[in-house]
C-alpha cells in the first residue's frame, strides 16, 4: 500500500472524526426540551466519538516505527500540539481566574483559592474549556511513545493485547468530569487498537462484504438496544458522579465503537480514490477545528440564552447547528493560515 493511498482513506476518516467531536460539544451546549428521544439517539451515536480520534492517532503512530526519534518527536508535539494549547488556553484561563467567565460546572472544593494555582489547575487538567481535557491526556501518550514503539510487533498483538483488549471493556471514566489518568487508562487500549489495525490493515481494509455486513448488523443492533435503554451504558455526567462511581464497570459501548472503527476503516478505504473535498478539508484542518470550534459554540450558546431562552434543539436544528459551527471553524482556521502562513500550526495546530 503506497503512501498516497494510505493518506487518502485515513485522512477522510480523520475528517469524519473531528466532525463527530464538533457534534458532541454542540449536542451538550443547548437544551433539547421535550425531544428526549432525539437527544438519546445523538447521545448514543456521538458520545464516545473521541475513541475514533484516538484510534486514528494510534493507527498513524504505527507509521513512525521505522523512523522514530524520541527527541524530535517530542519537539514536534511541543510545537504543534502543546504550544497551540497554551496559546488557545491563555485568555480563557485568565477570564476564568478573574471570574469574568464562570466555572459553574466545577463544584466547590475543586479549585484552589490562589489564582496562580487555579490557573495551573486549569492548564494541567484542561478544565477551563470542555474539549481541552484531551490535550493533557494525550501528552501522556507522547511521553510513553518509546514503549509503544517497542510493543508494536506481532507477538505482542498475539499474546498480550487480547488481555488488554478484554480489560478495556471495563473502563468508562474519561473526559471533562474525570481526571487525565482515568482518561489515559480508558483510551490506552483504544490507541493500541489503532496500532493493531495499522499492522493488519491489509486484511481489515479488504474484509468481505458478508463479514462487513455482519459487523454493521452487530453495530446497529447494539446501538438500537442502547438507545432504548435495553443495554445499560455506564456514564458519568458530573464530578460527583465520577467520585461516587466505581472505577471499573462492564462497558459494552466500547465493543460497539471498536466495531465502528473497523467498519469506518473498511468504508473509507472503499472511497479511497474518490474526491471528498469536505472530508479532506476537515482532515487537513482537524486539529485547528478542534482548538477553535468551542469558542464559536460558547458565543452561540450565550446569544441563544440571551435572546432565545426558550429555544431547544431538535434533529433538524441540531444538524444545522453542527454544520454552522463546522463551517465557522473551517473559515477561522483558513483565516489564521492565511495570516500566519506556515506558522499557523504553532498557533492553532493546523
ABEGO torsion letter per residue (X at the ends): XBAAAAAAAAAAAAAAAAAAAAAAAAAAABBAEABAAAAAAAAAAAAAAAAAAAAAAAAAAAAAAAABBAAAAAAAAAAAAAAAAAAAAAAAAAAAAAGABBAAABBBGABBABAAAAAAAAAAAGAABAAAAAAAAAAAAAAAAAAAAAABBAAAAAAAAAAAAAAAAABABBEAABBAAAAAAAAAAAAAAAAAAAAAAAAAAABBAAAAAAAAAAAAAAAAAAAAGABBBBBBABAAAAAABBABBBBAAAAAAAAAAAAAAAAAAAAAABBBAAAAAAAAAAAAAAAAAAAAAAAAAAAAAAABAABBBBAAAAAAAAAAAAAAAAAAAAAAAAAAEAAAAAAAGX
